[in-house]
Amino acid sequence: MKGTIMTRLRNGFESFTLCLFLLIAVASAGFVDKVDAADAADAADAADAADAILNPARGKVWYVSISRGKGTDGTREKPVKNIAKAVKKASPGDVIAVAGGIYAGVRGCGYVIFDKSVKIYGSFSEDWSARDVVNHPTVFQPLNQKSQRKALFKFTNKIRDTEDIVVDGIVFDMGERNSYHDTEGRPEGCETGMLLLPPQKNKARKDKATVTEQCIHFESTSRGRNITVKNCVFVNGAKFAIQGGHKGGIFQVVNNVFVANRMAALEIFGTGGKKGPSGPTEKDGHVEVAYNTILFSWSRIKDFKDMGYGIRVMTKLSYDIHHNIIGGNIMAGVDHSRFNKDEWLTLNHNLFFVNKGGDLEYSPESNTKELINADEFEDLEFAGVEGNKNEIPASFPVDKAYLEGFLGARYSEEADFDADSPANQWRQAMGMNMQGKLTSKVSMFANKYPWKKTLDLFGAYGAAGARKEMK
């Protein structure tokens, strides 16, 4: 009897296990089908987006591939090897399509000069069927030894056409071009020590001095055209990620990731309009800054006293700043201290956190400065100011060693001055200034951030910041 009961229990358990297994299998199959369907839909969207870029309504498409490029044809079948070659061959308004890979300019020179307006789209697959800045990024990453003293991409004042400019889907990394100290200012777990500014350089590594130029520089010539920078990464910039002048048209900075850039992530100033004795009286142009992730902007020098902003609101332009993640900047997340009119600024639905100089630096009138956190924005008389938050997003994928170093970043000075030393007594007797020695120390300053980890920030937070889809 006992054996019969045990057999029934065992058979019942086995039947239950089988049913449970079948239920899990069916559910898993349904889940996999949904995932596969979503992946297929994403792939189809990516293919459609790539196809639209490669079939413009007008103008020619020039193809670039660092791995397959050869010759001067610039076709899909025979792409050129360097971006600069395509720019030279292109006419204003043409499209330049760039496959994934590491680029550094012609013979590693470290820059591309644009003397005409073009639309450049990076991160294509090798067969040109799709674009994906995460899985096959186009990376512009010059090396220290070969790089020359220019911005990575420079749109010059020789541009005379009025075609629109687009820079889309490129990772700009200055981390291999900069010079860093091996040990000084190096928190545990960070790749390098502090950034060295000219004339200092890492002599042990036989480095050249850091090139303190922008990742993208627009000279003050953008008259009457629209400019778009989107789906890009700017990391380890030695002097602004994007800086330039703008007049007329719309300047859009959308869906980008900015990490560990010196001075500021973004500074666009107006070259039109009119300026009165107390600030600008007329604007000529508009800037939209939306769905960007901006982290770890560093000060001008290692004392942390000036610069280190996320976004700078400059003069004679209107600004719409919305749905951005702005955190971990040495100074303010947004700088509005240039006396641009409040009614020209909209600041909506941004997420701020751990900006050491406040979320907003604001100068309502001359010789005044306020550091304001996001929960106090509602009192400001801007064109729009709603939905801004000051909170730290959970499980945000930043490099933990870098974050820990930034949070504990400190600068200190120690003076060594002895008025009674024989040397200073002699100087005093001769009517000369006495001298001492000032020793400074910093725990971290603009250290290299691992560029591959910046790609994890696309799509990391649903409500704001850079999204994964390349729209």
C-alpha positions in Angstrom: 0.0 0.0 0.0 2.8 2.4 0.9 4.6 1.6 -2.4 1.4 2.3 -4.3 1.0 5.7 -2.6 4.6 6.7 -3.3 4.3 5.6 -6.9 1.2 7.8 -7.3 2.9 10.7 -5.7 5.9 10.3 -7.8 3.8 10.0 -11.0 1.8 13.0 -10.0 4.9 15.1 -9.3 6.3 14.1 -12.7 3.1 15.0 -14.4 3.1 18.4 -12.6 6.7 18.9 -13.5 6.0 18.1 -17.2 3.0 20.5 -17.2 5.1 23.2 -15.6 7.9 22.6 -18.1 5.5 22.8 -21.0 3.9 26.0 -19.6 7.4 27.6 -19.3 8.4 26.4 -22.7 5.2 27.9 -24.3 5.6 31.2 -22.3 9.3 31.3 -23.3 8.5 30.7 -26.9 6.0 33.5 -26.8 8.5 35.8 -25.2 11.2 34.8 -27.7 8.7 35.4 -30.5 8.0 38.9 -29.1 11.7 39.7 -28.7 12.4 38.4 -32.2 9.6 40.4 -33.6 10.8 43.5 -31.8 14.4 42.9 -33.1 13.1 42.4 -36.6 11.1 45.6 -36.4 14.2 47.5 -35.1 16.3 46.0 -37.9 13.6 47.0 -40.5 13.5 50.6 -39.1 17.3 50.8 -39.2 17.3 49.6 -42.8 14.7 52.1 -43.8 16.6 54.9 -42.1 19.8 53.9 -43.8 18.1 53.7 -47.2 16.5 57.1 -46.8 20.0 58.7 -46.1 21.5 56.9 -49.1 18.8 58.0 -51.5 18.5 61.8 -51.0 16.1 63.9 -53.0 19.1 65.8 -54.5 22.8 65.8 -54.3 25.3 62.9 -54.5 26.3 60.3 -51.9 30.0 59.7 -51.2 31.0 56.5 -49.4 33.8 56.1 -46.9 35.2 53.0 -45.4 38.5 52.8 -43.4 38.6 49.0 -43.9 37.7 48.7 -47.6 38.5 52.2 -48.9 40.8 52.5 -51.9 41.2 54.9 -54.7 39.0 58.0 -55.4 35.7 56.7 -56.7 33.8 57.1 -53.4 31.0 54.8 -54.6 29.2 52.1 -52.6 31.3 49.4 -54.3 34.6 51.4 -54.2 34.5 53.7 -51.2 37.3 56.2 -50.4 39.4 55.5 -47.2 39.3 58.9 -45.6 36.6 61.4 -44.7 38.7 64.3 -45.9 38.9 62.8 -49.4 35.1 62.6 -49.6 34.8 66.2 -48.4 37.2 67.4 -51.1 35.2 65.6 -53.8 31.8 66.6 -52.5 29.7 69.6 -53.6 27.6 71.7 -51.2 24.6 69.7 -50.0 26.0 66.3 -50.8 25.8 63.3 -48.4 28.9 61.5 -47.0 28.2 58.0 -45.6 30.9 56.6 -43.3 31.2 52.9 -42.3 32.1 51.9 -38.8 35.7 51.8 -37.8 38.5 54.0 -36.3 39.4 57.1 -38.3 42.0 59.7 -37.6 42.3 62.0 -40.7 44.5 61.6 -43.7 47.7 59.8 -42.6 46.6 60.3 -39.0 46.7 64.1 -39.0 43.9 64.2 -36.5 41.4 66.6 -38.2 39.0 67.2 -41.1 38.5 70.7 -42.5 35.1 71.4 -44.1 35.0 74.3 -46.5 31.5 73.6 -47.8 28.2 72.5 -46.2 27.7 68.7 -46.3 25.7 66.1 -44.5 27.9 63.4 -42.9 26.3 60.3 -41.5 28.5 57.7 -39.6 28.2 54.2 -38.1 27.0 52.4 -41.3 27.5 48.7 -41.5 30.0 47.5 -44.1 27.3 46.6 -46.5 25.5 50.0 -46.0 22.3 48.2 -45.0 21.9 49.8 -41.5 23.3 52.4 -39.1 24.1 51.7 -35.4 26.4 53.9 -33.3 26.4 51.3 -30.5 27.2 48.1 -32.5 29.4 49.4 -35.4 30.4 53.0 -34.5 32.3 55.4 -36.6 35.0 56.6 -34.2 37.2 59.7 -34.9 40.1 59.1 -32.6 43.5 60.5 -33.5 46.7 59.5 -31.8 49.0 61.8 -29.8 52.2 61.3 -31.8 50.7 62.1 -35.2 47.9 64.6 -34.4 48.2 68.3 -35.4 46.9 71.3 -33.6 43.4 71.6 -34.9 39.8 70.8 -34.0 38.7 67.3 -35.0 36.0 68.6 -37.3 36.3 72.3 -38.3 33.7 74.1 -40.4 35.6 77.1 -41.6 34.7 80.7 -42.5 35.4 79.8 -46.1 32.0 78.3 -46.4 29.9 80.6 -48.7 27.0 78.3 -49.6 23.8 78.3 -47.6 23.1 74.5 -47.6 22.3 72.8 -44.3 25.0 71.0 -42.3 24.5 67.6 -40.6 26.9 65.7 -38.4 25.2 62.4 -37.4 26.4 59.1 -35.8 30.1 59.7 -35.0 32.0 59.1 -31.8 34.5 61.9 -31.2 37.2 60.8 -28.8 40.3 62.9 -27.8 41.4 60.4 -25.2 44.3 59.0 -27.4 45.4 62.5 -28.5 45.6 64.1 -25.1 48.5 63.8 -22.8 47.8 62.5 -19.2 50.0 62.1 -16.1 50.7 58.5 -15.2 50.1 58.8 -11.5 49.2 62.3 -10.3 45.5 62.9 -9.9 44.7 59.2 -10.6 41.9 57.7 -8.5 41.9 54.0 -8.1 40.5 52.2 -11.1 40.9 55.1 -13.6 42.7 54.5 -16.9 45.0 57.6 -16.5 46.1 60.3 -14.2 45.0 63.9 -14.7 44.9 65.7 -18.0 48.1 67.7 -18.7 47.6 71.1 -20.3 50.3 72.8 -22.4 53.2 73.2 -22.0 53.1 70.2 -19.7 53.2 66.8 -21.2 54.0 63.2 -20.3 57.7 63.1 -21.2 58.1 59.5 -20.1 55.7 58.5 -22.8 57.3 60.9 -25.3 53.9 62.6 -25.7 53.3 65.8 -27.6 51.4 68.4 -25.6 47.6 68.2 -25.4 45.9 69.9 -28.4 43.4 72.2 -26.7 40.9 72.5 -29.6 37.3 71.6 -30.0 35.8 68.3 -31.1 33.6 70.2 -33.5 34.2 73.9 -34.2 31.9 76.1 -36.3 33.6 79.4 -37.2 31.3 82.4 -37.1 30.0 81.8 -40.6 26.8 79.7 -40.2 24.6 82.4 -41.9 21.1 81.5 -42.7 21.4 77.7 -42.7 20.3 74.9 -40.4 22.9 72.9 -38.5 22.1 69.5 -36.9 24.4 67.5 -34.7 22.8 64.2 -33.5 23.4 60.6 -32.5 27.0 61.4 -31.7 29.4 60.9 -28.7 31.8 63.5 -27.5 34.3 62.2 -25.0 37.5 63.4 -23.5 37.3 66.8 -25.3 40.2 69.1 -24.4 38.4 72.3 -25.1 34.6 72.2 -25.6 32.8 69.3 -27.3 30.9 71.7 -29.6 31.6 75.4 -30.0 30.8 77.9 -32.6 28.9 80.9 -33.9 25.5 80.9 -35.5 23.3 83.4 -37.4 19.9 82.7 -38.7 18.3 79.2 -39.0 18.1 76.5 -36.4 21.0 74.9 -34.7 19.9 71.4 -33.3 21.9 69.3 -30.9 19.8 66.2 -30.4 20.3 62.7 -29.0 24.0 62.9 -28.2 26.2 61.7 -25.3 28.8 64.1 -23.8 31.2 62.8 -21.2 34.4 64.2 -19.7 34.8 67.3 -21.8 36.9 70.3 -20.6 35.3 73.8 -20.4 31.8 72.9 -21.5 29.8 70.3 -23.6 28.1 73.0 -25.7 28.7 76.7 -26.4 26.9 78.2 -29.4 26.9 82.0 -29.6 25.0 84.4 -31.9 26.8 86.4 -34.6 23.7 88.3 -35.7 21.0 90.3 -33.8 21.8 93.5 -32.0 23.5 94.2 -28.7 22.6 97.1 -26.4 24.4 98.5 -23.4 22.8 96.0 -21.0 22.8 93.0 -23.2 21.4 91.8 -26.6 18.2 93.5 -27.8 17.5 91.4 -30.9 18.2 87.8 -31.7 18.9 86.1 -35.0 18.7 82.3 -34.8 17.5 79.5 -32.5 19.2 76.6 -30.7 17.5 73.4 -29.7 19.2 71.1 -27.2 17.2 68.0 -26.6 17.5 64.4 -25.5 21.2 64.6 -24.7 23.2 63.0 -21.9 25.8 65.4 -20.5 28.2 64.2 -17.7 31.5 65.2 -16.1 32.3 68.6 -17.7 35.6 69.8 -16.3 36.9 73.2 -15.4 39.4 75.3 -17.4 42.3 74.4 -15.2 42.7 72.0 -12.3 41.7 74.5 -9.5 38.0 74.0 -10.4 37.4 77.8 -10.2 35.9 78.5 -13.6 34.2 76.8 -16.5 33.0 73.2 -16.4 29.5 73.7 -17.6 27.1 71.4 -19.3 25.3 73.9 -21.6 26.2 77.6 -22.0 23.3 79.9 -23.0 25.1 82.6 -25.0 23.9 85.9 -26.5 21.7 86.9 -29.5 20.0 83.5 -29.9 16.9 81.8 -28.4 17.3 78.4 -26.7 15.0 75.5 -26.2 16.6 73.1 -23.7 14.5 70.0 -23.0 14.6 66.3 -22.0 18.3 66.3 -21.3 20.2 64.5 -18.5 22.7 67.0 -17.1 24.8 65.7 -14.2 28.2 65.6 -12.6 29.5 68.9 -13.9 32.2 70.9 -12.0 30.2 74.1 -12.4 26.6 74.5 -13.3 24.5 72.2 -15.5 23.3 75.2 -17.5 25.0 78.6 -17.6 22.7 81.5 -18.1 24.9 84.4 -17.0 25.5 86.2 -20.3 22.5 88.5 -19.9 20.6 86.9 -22.8 16.9 87.7 -22.5 14.9 85.4 -20.2 12.1 85.3 -22.7 14.4 83.7 -25.2 15.0 80.7 -23.0 12.8 77.6 -22.5 14.0 75.0 -20.0 11.7 72.0 -19.7 11.7 68.4 -18.6 15.4 68.1 -17.9 17.0 65.8 -15.3 19.7 67.4 -13.2 22.0 65.8 -10.5 25.3 66.4 -8.7 26.3 69.5 -10.5 28.8 71.0 -8.1 28.1 74.6 -9.1 24.3 74.2 -9.0 21.9 73.1 -11.7 21.6 76.7 -13.2 24.0 79.6 -12.9 21.9 82.7 -13.4 22.8 86.4 -13.6 19.5 88.4 -13.5 21.4 91.7 -13.6 25.0 93.0 -13.8 27.4 91.9 -11.0 25.0 89.3 -9.6 25.2 85.6 -9.8 22.8 83.0 -8.4 23.3 79.2 -8.3 19.9 77.6 -8.5 18.8 74.0 -8.2 16.1 72.5 -10.3 13.4 72.5 -7.6 13.6 76.3 -7.6 13.3 76.8 -11.3 9.5 77.5 -11.2 10.2 81.0 -9.9 12.1 82.0 -13.0 10.5 84.1 -15.6 11.7 82.2 -18.7 9.6 81.5 -21.8 9.0 78.1 -20.4 10.3 76.3 -17.3 8.4 73.1 -16.2 9.0 69.5 -15.5 12.6 69.8 -14.4 13.8 67.4 -11.7 16.8 67.1 -9.4 17.2 63.4 -8.9 19.8 60.7 -9.4 18.7 58.0 -11.9 18.9 54.5 -10.5 21.4 52.0 -12.0 22.8 54.6 -14.4 25.6 52.9 -16.4 28.6 55.2 -15.7 32.1 54.0 -15.0 32.1 53.5 -11.2 35.8 54.3 -10.7 35.4 57.5 -12.6 32.3 58.5 -10.7 33.9 57.8 -7.4 36.9 59.9 -8.3 34.8 62.7 -9.5 32.7 62.8 -6.4 35.8 63.0 -4.2 37.7 65.4 -6.5 39.7 67.9 -4.4 42.2 70.7 -5.1 44.6 72.0 -2.5 47.5 74.5 -2.3 50.4 74.7 0.1 52.6 77.8 0.3 56.3 77.6 1.2 57.4 81.2 2.0 60.2 82.2 4.3 60.8 85.9 4.6 63.8 85.4 6.7 65.6 83.1 4.3 69.1 84.4 3.1 67.8 84.5 -0.4 64.8 86.7 0.4 66.9 88.9 2.8 69.2 89.6 -0.1 66.3 90.2 -2.5 64.8 92.7 0.0 68.1 94.5 0.4 68.3 94.9 -3.4 64.7 96.2 -3.6 63.5 93.0 -5.3 60.3 91.1 -4.5 60.7 88.2 -2.1 59.7 84.8 -3.4 58.2 81.6 -2.2 57.0 78.4 -3.6 53.3 77.3 -4.1 52.7 73.6 -4.4 49.3 72.5 -5.7 47.7 69.1 -5.7 44.6 67.7 -7.3 43.0 64.3 -6.8 41.4 64.2 -10.3 41.2 66.5 -13.3 39.7 65.6 -16.7 41.0 62.1 -16.7 40.4 59.8 -19.6 37.0 58.2 -19.7 36.8 54.8 -21.5 35.0 55.7 -24.7 33.3 52.3 -25.2 31.5 52.8 -21.9 29.8 56.0 -23.3 27.8 53.8 -25.7 26.0 52.2 -22.7 24.4 55.6 -22.0 22.2 55.5 -25.1 18.8 54.5 -24.0 19.8 54.2 -20.3 16.9 56.4 -19.0 13.6 56.5 -20.7 12.2 59.9 -19.9 15.2 62.0 -20.9 18.7 61.8 -22.2 20.1 60.1 -25.3 17.9 57.4 -26.8 19.1 54.2 -28.5 17.1 54.7 -31.7 19.0 56.7 -34.3 16.2 58.9 -35.6 
